[in-house]
Amino acid sequence: MRKLAASVAVLATLGGVGLGLINGIRNTTVQKAEKPKTLTIRKVEQSAEPAEVKNYKLVSPQNIIAAYRRPFNWQKGKRVMLLGQVDSMGRATGAHIQVTEKDLPKEERQAYLTVNPAGWHNYKFKYKGKTVWLMNRGHLVGYQFSGLNDVRENLIAETAYLNQGAVDGMDDKNQKAMLYYENGLRKWLEKNPGASLDYAVTPAYKGKNLVASYVILSYTGYSKSGKRMTIKLGSKYEQTKNKETSVVLENKSPQASINYAAGTAKVKNN
């Protein structure tokens, strides 16, 4: 992955959808986002999700930056979560949560998902003698923080490599994968009882592509008294400014060439 510049520039019009990523990856003029005018409350069906899940709010795609990519104010230890509404092409636009260790879900996640995110295709292929899947239905904010599983607004088509850190199995030492940061943030919460994690994940689409080219992770912490805390997990891809750490991860696999416009892929020969 190319070396990241000092800050992440994100476009304020995800309804479009374009994203200014990072200087050296792609330059885009950043427009000021308007403050959300309305918020729609959507109740989570308890039959589909664990009992720990509280209500969450949906916001319109054009308000992604103002609404939830920028850190929330300290919520005094209360759990709060915002999800971006899917855009006109059915793409998830982002998710943001502030949560303490005591509010993390206690139940095991159901393994099977039924919601197909935009651009969803899947491919099986042989890898070191095993049959493996190329793609995952990837959670933006992971179940271990949100308790949300089969919710369209929180799912994108994501390579297994980006999601799990490996083509086959899981590798939470891979700094190019979400699992590294998810496990690291979970451990941070466990080591800081009473502190709050503020965590946002934004998919970055190029033009009208159905599959995100990148995901942007942004995180910071709050102490019990509400003081901002810098969180650094030791990744060489982390960039920190004003106590907020950001990471840009590519949605790719070493074993395939992906057509991001349609979600199709061509598996490389092993």
Secondary structure in CASP SS format (residue, H / E / C, confidence):
PFRMAT SS
TARGET T0000
AUTHOR 0000-0000-0000
METHOD secondary structure of the structure
MODEL  1
M C 1.00
R C 1.00
K C 1.00
L C 1.00
A C 1.00
A C 1.00
S C 1.00
V E 1.00
A C 1.00
V C 1.00
L C 1.00
A C 1.00
T C 1.00
L C 1.00
G C 1.00
G C 1.00
V C 1.00
G C 1.00
L C 1.00
G C 1.00
L C 1.00
I E 1.00
N C 1.00
G C 1.00
I C 1.00
R C 1.00
N C 1.00
T C 1.00
T C 1.00
V C 1.00
Q C 1.00
K C 1.00
A C 1.00
E C 1.00
K C 1.00
P C 1.00
K C 1.00
T C 1.00
L C 1.00
T E 1.00
I E 1.00
R E 1.00
K C 1.00
V C 1.00
E C 1.00
Q C 1.00
S C 1.00
A C 1.00
E C 1.00
P C 1.00
A C 1.00
E C 1.00
V C 1.00
K C 1.00
N C 1.00
Y E 1.00
K E 1.00
L E 1.00
V E 1.00
S C 1.00
P H 1.00
Q H 1.00
N H 1.00
I H 1.00
I H 1.00
A H 1.00
A H 1.00
Y H 1.00
R H 1.00
R C 1.00
P C 1.00
F C 1.00
N C 1.00
W C 1.00
Q C 1.00
K C 1.00
G C 1.00
K C 1.00
R C 1.00
V E 1.00
M E 1.00
L E 1.00
L E 1.00
G E 1.00
Q C 1.00
V C 1.00
D C 1.00
S C 1.00
M C 1.00
G C 1.00
R C 1.00
A C 1.00
T C 1.00
G C 1.00
A E 1.00
H E 1.00
I E 1.00
Q E 1.00
V E 1.00
T E 1.00
E H 1.00
K H 1.00
D H 1.00
L C 1.00
P C 1.00
K C 1.00
E C 1.00
E C 1.00
R C 1.00
Q C 1.00
A C 1.00
Y C 1.00
L C 1.00
T C 1.00
V C 1.00
N C 1.00
P C 1.00
A C 1.00
G C 1.00
W C 1.00
H C 1.00
N C 1.00
Y C 1.00
K E 1.00
F E 1.00
K E 1.00
Y E 1.00
K C 1.00
G C 1.00
K E 1.00
T E 1.00
V E 1.00
W E 1.00
L C 1.00
M E 1.00
N E 1.00
R E 1.00
G E 1.00
H E 1.00
L C 1.00
V C 1.00
G C 1.00
Y H 1.00
Q H 1.00
F H 1.00
S H 1.00
G C 1.00
L C 1.00
N C 1.00
D C 1.00
V C 1.00
R H 1.00
E H 1.00
N H 1.00
L E 1.00
I E 1.00
A E 1.00
E E 1.00
T E 1.00
A H 1.00
Y H 1.00
L H 1.00
N H 1.00
Q H 1.00
G C 1.00
A C 1.00
V C 1.00
D C 1.00
G C 1.00
M C 1.00
D C 1.00
D C 1.00
K C 1.00
N C 1.00
Q C 1.00
K C 1.00
A C 1.00
M H 1.00
L H 1.00
Y H 1.00
Y H 1.00
E H 1.00
N H 1.00
G H 1.00
L H 1.00
R H 1.00
K H 1.00
W H 1.00
L H 1.00
E H 1.00
K H 1.00
N C 1.00
P C 1.00
G C 1.00
A C 1.00
S E 1.00
L E 1.00
D E 1.00
Y E 1.00
A E 1.00
V E 1.00
T E 1.00
P E 1.00
A E 1.00
Y C 1.00
K C 1.00
G C 1.00
K C 1.00
N C 1.00
L C 1.00
V C 1.00
A C 1.00
S C 1.00
Y E 1.00
V E 1.00
I E 1.00
L E 1.00
S E 1.00
Y E 1.00
T E 1.00
G E 1.00
Y E 1.00
S C 1.00
K C 1.00
S C 1.00
G C 1.00
K C 1.00
R E 1.00
M E 1.00
T C 1.00
I C 1.00
K C 1.00
L C 1.00
G C 1.00
S C 1.00
K C 1.00
Y C 1.00
E C 1.00
Q E 1.00
T E 1.00
K E 1.00
N C 1.00
K C 1.00
E E 1.00
T E 1.00
S E 1.00
V E 1.00
V E 1.00
L E 1.00
E E 1.00
N C 1.00
K C 1.00
S E 1.00
P C 1.00
Q C 1.00
A E 1.00
S E 1.00
I E 1.00
N C 1.00
Y C 1.00
A C 1.00
A C 1.00
G C 1.00
T C 1.00
A E 1.00
K E 1.00
V E 1.00
K C 1.00
N C 1.00
N C 1.00
END
